[in-house]
Amino acid sequence: MQRESELYAPLKAFFEARGLTVKGEIGAADLVAMGGDEPVIVEMKLKFSLALYHQGIERLKVTPQVYLAVMRPEGRAARRMIKENTAMSRRLGLGLMVVRARDLFVEVLAEPGPYAPRISKVKRKRIEAEFARRQGDPNAGGATRHGIVTGYRQDALRCAAYLAEYGAAKGAAVAKDTGVPVATRLMASNHYGWFERVEIGVYRLSEAGKKGLADWDGALPEEGDPADHSADRPTRGTE
């Protein structure tokens, strides 16, 4: 399909099958269907756009029965696109319909009406945990030159800085002196390639770790900063 008007025929047939009378281009609306308790308005676009949502919201001033209709997306990103736009439509109280290009099949993904999303306790706890773990505010104004500074990366940087200063050390000593309780597991998993195991439970900084410390300089609060909750770091090495 190359034109929005090609969506009209399958959408008209869909609502007529529901017993409604359908007419196109009524006022500012692309499609209006009458015969139920409320008028039904459909705004059509070949693909999702902010303008389509603006039109849908404006039609809610006329009737609560407003649908957005687009060609069903195809390709690798289609599933995510459909999921995200279905969620947005529900949030706005809009219905959402897609028309399949190969056979003009009409699918309703969301019906118009009020929607109260459920709070995800798992996602909320994840946000709260990351907020508590993050030291200072290293991402103020956006990501750093190398990306987002997470609490996990800050923990890795604390471990790397300790090894850079004191040399190879037991994971337990690194955990105690840096205030990173998961230091041993973090260095063992070696997600960033910053650590090398010398022997069981003992780690040293790799060349990649030295570069990481340089790249992410400034991602940790300065010593004495109120946001720096780590303890003073005495030399413990591998003792």
Secondary structure, 3 states (H helix, E strand, C coil): CCCHHHHHHHHHHHHHCCCCEEEEEECCEEEEEECCCCCEEEEECCCCCHHHHHHHHHHCCCCCEEEEEEECCCCCCHHHHHHHHHHHHHHHCCEEEEECCCCCCEEEEECCCCCCCCCCHHHHHHHHHHHHHCCCCCCCCCCECCECCCHHHHHHHHHHHHHHHHCCEEHHHHHHHHCCCCHHHHHHHCCCCCEEEEECCEEEECHHHHHHHHHCCCCCCCCCCCCCCCCCCCCCCCC
